[in-house]
Amino acid sequence: MAETTGPPWSDIPLDLAGKILRHLPAHVDRLRFAAVCPQWRAAARRGPLPPPMPMLLLPNATVYSLPGSKPFHFPDCAGYTDACGNWLVFSCDHGCFLMDPFSNATVTIPALSCDRIRYVGDPDVDEAYIESMEMDALMMEPISYKLVFCSPHLVAAIVLLWGATRIAVCQPGATWWSVSAESQCPHFVDMAFHQGKLYALTVTDTLFAIDVSMDHSMGDPWVSQMLQVINNPPLFIPGPLTGLKMTYLVEARGALLVVVRKTQCRYAAGVTGLAAFEVVAGEQNEFEVFEANFVQSQWTKVTVLGDDQILFVRRRCSRSVCVSHDEVPGDCIFFLENEDEDLLWSKVASSSCSVYSMKDGKVSTPLPTVSWKRGRRNTPFATWLFPQN
């Protein structure tokens, strides 16, 4: 009896191939699908797909493509120092550059040791004060807490300089950063680019709108004004030695959210004899979400994100992702345990990836066997990567 064979897999109709792709939330699975043959590659490029799930990048360039894939090595990621969205930050002798490891696109930015100082709206700041800060900048290394790639024309950062957190801005490809130089600078902890405007959050949950203007004579951006737009009482005040608060600014579906994480911490002695605190991984993490109400100048509590919405938070890189609830459950927050490298320090601290459900408040581990040692200052930390379709 003659053996019958069906049509080859490459003959799958493009509409059917598109439906298959929509059931592959992991970015690496979509790449494998497109690599099968030219026809499947054409199907992958044909129609709009839901955003792929983010990837978890570990300090040793090991990558996990969520949800729940086997690890693989991403050699182009080795040596990164920070991340923002789909960009990795690398340092070199004459400055820094951002690289998209998915497209290999690069953007150069100045090293933070090269500052040009401008002051913002403080009449008490005179030229002598600015000159003294310029001299101090030559003797100390600024520390970057957050980098935001706002647009092809603007990169912003929160930096620690002259004993305060300040907003720095530059244009990609430029030589200098412009740094805000108010004498009374708020303690900024996070920043986000929302609907074409830069916003910064303070440690007391006050929200500032940051106006950035262009110096037409020099062709460089600079911080021209900081306007307080929300000044509620703090959303959460941790008790002494009993809890820790971390906040994250996230843009989601046209809204600006602040995610408040409350977690236990324990005392840990540092090698220098100074006190330090370490997050108790996996224990009693609790999250609250608030939306910025710009009309009433206050934070409004949000109890439901939606079954097709997930927040991925990290102090240096947070984002909202739309998902198909048939493949990946929504209404949850992915976070990194023990991840605030600037405030928490422990000799033996480790970290892992966890998920908080907004529905029942339970914490689970999507990658239960994955954990890693936390780095030290000036060494890379685990981060989310957000690939584009």
Backbone torsions as a table, in degrees:
resi	resn	phi	psi	omega
1	MET	NA	130.7	-176.6
2	ALA	-69.3	138.0	178.8
3	GLU	-78.7	131.1	179.1
4	THR	-101.5	141.8	177.9
5	THR	-125.8	146.7	178.6
6	GLY	-86.3	179.6	178.4
7	PRO	-65.5	152.4	179.3
8	PRO	-65.0	155.4	-179.6
9	TRP	-59.3	-28.4	-178.5
10	SER	-67.3	-13.9	179.6
11	ASP	-88.5	8.2	177.0
12	ILE	-57.2	131.2	177.3
13	PRO	-56.4	145.9	-176.4
14	LEU	-60.6	-35.8	179.3
15	ASP	-63.0	-41.3	179.2
16	LEU	-68.3	-39.4	177.7
17	ALA	-62.0	-37.7	177.8
18	GLY	-64.1	-38.4	177.9
19	LYS	-65.2	-37.2	177.2
20	ILE	-64.1	-43.8	-179.2
21	LEU	-60.3	-36.4	-179.0
22	ARG	-66.5	-16.0	177.0
23	HIS	-97.0	13.5	177.6
24	LEU	-118.6	86.5	-177.2
25	PRO	-73.4	-21.3	-177.5
26	ALA	-79.0	132.0	-178.7
27	HIS	-59.4	-40.9	-177.2
28	VAL	-66.0	-34.4	178.0
29	ASP	-67.7	-35.5	177.0
30	ARG	-67.3	-36.8	177.0
31	LEU	-65.5	-40.9	178.8
32	ARG	-65.2	-39.2	177.6
33	PHE	-60.0	-48.1	-177.3
34	ALA	-67.7	-20.8	-177.4
35	ALA	-84.7	-5.1	-175.9
36	VAL	-66.6	-48.4	-177.4
37	CYS	-163.7	166.1	-179.7
38	PRO	-59.5	-34.3	-179.3
39	GLN	-65.8	-43.6	179.6
40	TRP	-69.4	-33.1	176.6
41	ARG	-64.9	-39.0	176.8
42	ALA	-64.8	-36.7	178.0
43	ALA	-65.0	-37.8	-179.2
44	ALA	-66.8	-27.8	-178.5
45	ARG	-92.0	-6.1	-167.6
46	ARG	-74.0	-58.2	-170.6
47	GLY	-120.2	165.0	178.0
48	PRO	-67.0	138.2	179.0
49	LEU	-118.7	156.0	171.4
50	PRO	-58.2	149.0	178.9
51	PRO	-55.4	139.4	177.1
52	PRO	-68.2	155.6	176.2
53	MET	-66.1	147.1	177.0
54	PRO	-63.2	167.2	178.1
55	MET	-115.5	148.4	177.3
56	LEU	-101.4	117.1	-179.3
57	LEU	-104.1	122.4	178.9
58	LEU	-92.8	162.8	-175.8
59	PRO	-58.6	-26.3	-179.2
60	ASN	-90.5	17.1	178.6
61	ALA	71.2	16.8	169.6
62	THR	-80.0	137.4	-175.1
63	VAL	-125.4	137.2	171.3
64	TYR	-115.0	125.3	178.1
65	SER	-94.1	105.0	-177.3
66	LEU	-69.3	149.3	2.0
67	PRO	-90.8	131.2	166.8
68	GLY	55.6	51.3	176.7
69	SER	-99.8	166.2	173.8
70	LYS	-70.6	150.2	-178.5
71	PRO	-72.3	153.2	171.8
72	PHE	-143.1	162.7	-176.6
73	HIS	-97.6	133.7	-179.2
74	PHE	-113.6	87.3	-171.4
75	PRO	-60.1	-29.4	-179.6
76	ASP	-67.3	-13.9	-178.4
77	CYS	-89.4	-13.1	-175.5
78	ALA	-61.7	132.5	176.1
79	GLY	92.5	4.9	178.8
80	TYR	-68.1	153.2	178.9
81	THR	-113.3	-18.0	-179.8
82	ASP	-163.6	178.1	179.6
83	ALA	-150.3	150.9	173.3
84	CYS	-149.7	107.3	-179.5
85	GLY	68.3	-121.9	177.2
86	ASN	-96.3	11.8	-179.1
87	TRP	-107.1	137.7	169.3
88	LEU	-104.5	145.3	-177.9
89	VAL	-104.0	131.2	178.0
90	PHE	-126.3	143.6	177.4
91	SER	-103.7	144.9	175.8
92	CYS	-139.1	-179.2	-172.9
93	ASP	-60.8	-36.8	-171.8
94	HIS	-109.5	10.4	-180.0
95	GLY	157.6	-146.7	179.6
96	CYS	-137.1	163.2	172.3
97	PHE	-145.8	151.2	176.0
98	LEU	-102.4	140.4	178.7
99	MET	-132.7	133.9	170.9
100	ASP	-89.3	107.6	-175.0
101	PRO	-68.8	-11.0	180.0
102	PHE	-88.1	-31.4	179.6
103	SER	-113.5	-11.2	-175.6
104	ASN	67.1	13.3	173.8
105	ALA	-67.8	144.7	-179.9
106	THR	-129.9	151.3	176.7
107	VAL	-138.4	129.9	178.9
108	THR	-91.8	144.9	173.9
109	ILE	-137.2	159.4	-178.6
110	PRO	-71.5	157.0	170.0
111	ALA	-68.6	147.3	-178.0
112	LEU	-70.0	-11.4	177.1
113	SER	-76.0	-8.6	179.1
114	CYS	-105.3	99.1	-177.1
115	ASP	-115.7	143.9	162.8
116	ARG	-116.1	130.2	-169.6
117	ILE	-95.7	132.6	171.0
118	ARG	-134.6	143.9	179.8
119	TYR	-101.8	158.8	-173.4
120	VAL	-124.8	106.3	164.9
121	GLY	57.4	24.7	178.8
122	ASP	-116.3	108.3	-175.9
123	PRO	-66.8	-16.7	-179.3
124	ASP	-81.9	-10.0	179.8
125	VAL	-84.9	113.4	179.8
126	ASP	-107.9	177.7	-176.1
127	GLU	-64.4	-34.8	179.8
128	ALA	-64.2	-39.4	179.0
129	TYR	-64.7	-43.8	-180.0
130	ILE	-64.4	-41.2	178.8
131	GLU	-62.5	-37.9	178.8
132	SER	-66.5	-37.3	178.1
133	MET	-69.6	-34.8	176.3
134	GLU	-62.4	-39.1	177.1
135	MET	-67.3	-41.1	178.4
136	ASP	-62.3	-36.1	-178.5
137	ALA	-63.1	-27.9	178.7
138	LEU	-73.2	-17.9	-174.9
139	MET	-107.9	0.3	179.6
140	MET	-138.8	153.5	-179.0
141	GLU	-97.2	116.7	176.3
142	PRO	-61.3	149.4	179.8
143	ILE	-115.0	127.3	179.6
144	SER	-88.9	128.3	177.4
145	TYR	-103.0	-21.9	-176.7
146	LYS	-162.5	137.0	177.2
147	LEU	-125.3	132.5	-179.0
148	VAL	-127.0	120.4	173.6
149	PHE	-86.4	97.6	-173.9
150	CYS	-77.2	-45.1	-177.1
151	SER	-164.3	172.0	175.7
152	PRO	-60.7	-9.0	-178.1
153	HIS	-114.1	-0.5	-175.1
154	LEU	-151.9	127.3	169.9
155	VAL	-122.7	134.3	-179.0
156	ALA	-123.4	156.2	-179.6
157	ALA	-148.9	149.5	165.8
158	ILE	-97.1	123.6	-177.8
159	VAL	-126.4	149.3	172.6
160	LEU	-95.3	116.3	-176.4
161	LEU	-153.0	137.3	-179.3
162	TRP	57.1	36.7	175.2
163	GLY	76.8	13.1	-179.6
164	ALA	-146.4	157.8	173.1
165	THR	-83.5	135.0	-175.7
166	ARG	-135.3	160.8	179.2
167	ILE	-96.5	126.8	177.4
168	ALA	-118.1	141.2	179.4
169	VAL	-134.5	151.6	175.5
170	CYS	-155.1	166.4	174.1
171	GLN	-101.5	133.4	177.3
172	PRO	-51.6	135.3	-178.6
173	GLY	87.7	-5.5	-178.5
174	ALA	-79.4	173.6	-178.7
175	THR	-98.6	-24.1	-170.8
176	TRP	-128.1	152.2	164.5
177	TRP	-95.0	147.4	169.2
178	SER	-107.0	124.2	-172.0
179	VAL	-115.7	131.2	176.0
180	SER	-63.8	142.2	-171.9
181	ALA	-133.4	40.3	175.3
182	GLU	-66.0	145.7	177.7
183	SER	-72.3	-30.5	176.1
184	GLN	-114.2	91.2	-174.2
185	CYS	-102.0	131.8	178.1
186	PRO	-61.6	157.2	177.5
187	HIS	-87.8	93.5	-178.0
188	PHE	-79.8	141.1	178.6
189	VAL	-121.8	-18.1	178.6
190	ASP	-158.6	164.6	-174.4
191	MET	-153.1	148.4	179.0
192	ALA	-149.0	151.7	175.7
193	PHE	-102.0	113.5	-170.8
194	HIS	-129.5	118.6	178.0
195	GLN	50.1	47.8	175.4
196	GLY	78.1	10.9	-178.7
197	LYS	-134.9	148.5	-179.4
198	LEU	-93.3	132.5	178.5
199	TYR	-126.3	143.9	179.2
200	ALA	-130.5	139.9	-177.1
201	LEU	-108.7	137.8	179.3
202	THR	-96.3	172.1	-179.6
203	VAL	-64.9	-21.8	177.9
204	THR	-98.4	15.7	175.3
205	ASP	71.3	20.2	171.8
206	THR	-81.6	138.3	-177.7
207	LEU	-109.5	131.1	177.7
208	PHE	-114.2	139.4	168.1
209	ALA	-92.4	128.0	-176.2
210	ILE	-104.5	112.9	176.7
211	ASP	-85.7	128.8	179.1
212	VAL	-115.9	124.4	179.2
213	SER	-112.9	167.7	-179.5
214	MET	-109.2	128.0	173.8
215	ASP	-80.5	103.5	-173.5
216	HIS	-69.9	-24.6	179.0
217	SER	-74.0	-35.1	-178.7
218	MET	-102.7	-19.1	-178.8
219	GLY	77.6	19.7	-177.0
220	ASP	-117.2	147.4	174.2
221	PRO	-77.1	156.2	175.3
222	TRP	-153.1	155.0	-179.7
223	VAL	-77.9	111.2	-175.6
224	SER	-95.8	-20.1	-179.4
225	GLN	-164.1	145.4	170.8
226	MET	-120.0	115.1	-175.6
227	LEU	-113.8	123.1	178.3
228	GLN	-73.3	122.3	-176.6
229	VAL	-113.9	-22.6	174.8
230	ILE	-138.5	127.8	-179.6
231	ASN	-139.0	58.2	173.7
232	ASN	-68.5	166.8	161.4
233	PRO	-60.4	154.7	179.7
234	PRO	-51.5	139.9	-177.9
235	LEU	-70.1	-23.7	177.9
236	PHE	-159.4	135.2	177.0
237	ILE	-118.4	109.9	-178.3
238	PRO	-70.0	148.9	176.7
239	GLY	-80.3	161.3	-178.3
240	PRO	-64.7	122.0	175.7
241	LEU	62.8	13.0	-177.3
242	THR	-116.6	-14.2	-177.4
243	GLY	-163.1	167.7	179.5
244	LEU	-137.8	142.5	179.9
245	LYS	-116.2	131.3	171.9
246	MET	-129.4	139.0	-178.6
247	THR	-123.2	147.7	-176.7
248	TYR	-136.6	131.3	172.4
249	LEU	-90.5	130.1	-178.5
250	VAL	-138.9	130.8	171.5
251	GLU	-87.8	130.9	-177.8
252	ALA	-143.4	114.9	175.7
253	ARG	52.6	44.7	177.9
254	GLY	81.6	-1.4	177.7
255	ALA	-108.3	152.8	175.3
256	LEU	-104.7	118.8	-176.4
257	LEU	-109.7	150.3	166.0
258	VAL	-117.4	126.3	178.7
259	VAL	-102.2	123.1	-179.2
260	VAL	-105.3	118.2	177.8
261	ARG	-105.1	126.0	177.1
262	LYS	-115.0	126.8	-175.5
263	THR	-145.7	156.8	175.1
264	GLN	-73.1	152.9	171.8
265	CYS	-141.9	162.1	179.8
266	ARG	-130.7	154.9	179.7
267	TYR	-71.2	138.2	175.6
268	ALA	-141.6	133.9	-179.8
269	ALA	-83.3	130.2	176.2
270	GLY	-81.8	163.3	-177.5
271	VAL	-66.8	-20.8	178.9
272	THR	-87.8	-0.9	-178.1
273	GLY	90.2	-3.2	-179.9
274	LEU	-83.2	150.5	179.1
275	ALA	-70.6	147.4	176.3
276	ALA	-148.4	164.8	-179.5
277	PHE	-130.5	142.6	-178.3
278	GLU	-125.5	133.9	178.0
279	VAL	-67.0	138.6	174.9
280	VAL	-83.2	100.3	-172.4
281	ALA	-59.2	132.3	173.5
282	GLY	78.3	1.9	-175.0
283	GLU	-114.3	122.9	169.7
284	GLN	51.8	44.5	168.5
285	ASN	-78.9	132.8	178.8
286	GLU	-135.7	138.8	-177.1
287	PHE	-123.3	144.7	168.8
288	GLU	-130.9	144.8	-177.4
289	VAL	-122.0	136.9	179.8
290	PHE	-131.8	145.5	177.9
291	GLU	-106.9	139.5	178.0
292	ALA	-71.9	117.2	174.5
293	ASN	-100.7	97.7	-174.1
294	PHE	-74.0	-24.4	179.0
295	VAL	-68.9	-44.1	-178.2
296	GLN	-96.9	0.8	177.9
297	SER	55.1	50.2	179.6
298	GLN	-154.4	165.0	174.4
299	TRP	-89.5	133.5	179.1
300	THR	-113.2	128.6	-175.2
301	LYS	-67.7	139.2	177.1
302	VAL	-116.7	125.8	-178.3
303	THR	-103.2	-17.8	-177.6
304	VAL	-133.5	128.2	174.6
305	LEU	-88.0	-30.2	-176.2
306	GLY	112.9	146.8	-178.3
307	ASP	-68.1	-13.5	179.3
308	ASP	-110.4	22.2	-176.6
309	GLN	-132.5	134.4	175.9
310	ILE	-131.8	137.8	172.8
311	LEU	-102.9	130.8	172.8
312	PHE	-109.5	115.7	-174.0
313	VAL	-117.8	141.2	170.3
314	ARG	-158.1	139.7	-174.4
315	ARG	-52.1	-36.1	-176.9
316	ARG	-94.6	-6.5	-174.8
317	CYS	-166.8	104.1	-179.4
318	SER	-128.0	152.7	179.5
319	ARG	-162.1	154.1	173.1
320	SER	-98.3	139.7	-178.6
321	VAL	-130.3	132.4	173.8
322	CYS	-84.4	136.9	-177.2
323	VAL	-134.3	161.9	170.9
324	SER	-88.0	117.7	-175.0
325	HIS	-68.0	-11.6	175.6
326	ASP	-72.0	-28.8	-176.7
327	GLU	-103.7	-38.6	-178.0
328	VAL	-133.3	124.3	178.8
329	PRO	-65.6	136.5	179.5
330	GLY	-98.4	-158.5	179.9
331	ASP	55.2	45.8	-178.5
332	CYS	-147.2	170.4	-177.9
333	ILE	-127.6	119.6	173.3
334	PHE	-87.8	134.1	-180.0
335	PHE	-146.7	165.1	178.7
336	LEU	-105.9	122.9	177.8
337	GLU	-65.6	142.7	171.1
338	ASN	53.2	47.4	-169.5
339	GLU	-106.1	-8.5	-175.4
340	ASP	-82.4	85.9	-172.5
341	GLU	-66.2	-19.0	-175.9
342	ASP	-87.0	-23.2	-176.9
343	LEU	-111.4	-22.3	-176.4
344	LEU	-114.2	136.9	-177.5
345	TRP	-145.7	132.5	176.3
346	SER	-153.8	143.2	-176.8
347	LYS	-63.3	-33.8	-173.8
348	VAL	-118.0	17.2	-174.1
349	ALA	-64.1	142.4	173.7
350	SER	-129.3	171.7	-176.9
351	SER	-141.9	166.7	179.1
352	SER	-157.4	174.7	-178.6
353	CYS	-103.8	134.4	-178.9
354	SER	-137.5	165.4	180.0
355	VAL	-129.2	131.4	176.3
356	TYR	-107.6	126.7	179.0
357	SER	-88.8	125.3	176.3
358	MET	-71.2	-18.9	-177.0
359	LYS	-75.4	-44.6	-175.2
360	ASP	-127.0	0.0	178.0
361	GLY	74.5	11.5	-178.7
362	LYS	-87.2	150.0	179.0
363	VAL	-110.6	131.5	177.6
364	SER	-131.0	172.4	-178.1
365	THR	-120.5	111.0	179.8
366	PRO	-70.9	-24.9	177.4
367	LEU	-125.5	78.3	-167.7
368	PRO	-64.8	-21.8	-177.9
369	THR	-96.8	3.8	-174.0
370	VAL	-99.9	123.4	170.6
371	SER	-150.3	161.3	-176.8
372	TRP	-152.7	156.3	176.2
373	LYS	-74.3	135.5	172.8
374	ARG	-69.5	145.7	-178.8
375	GLY	-83.0	-167.4	174.5
376	ARG	-118.4	170.3	179.0
377	ARG	-55.9	141.1	-178.2
378	ASN	71.4	12.8	171.7
379	THR	-119.6	154.8	-175.0
380	PRO	-69.3	153.1	177.4
381	PHE	-122.1	158.2	175.8
382	ALA	-61.1	147.5	-176.0
383	THR	-153.6	162.5	170.5
384	TRP	-83.4	143.7	168.5
385	LEU	-118.1	137.2	-176.1
386	PHE	-116.3	90.7	-179.6
387	PRO	-67.6	150.8	176.1
388	GLN	-90.0	159.9	177.0
389	ASN	-63.4	NA	NA
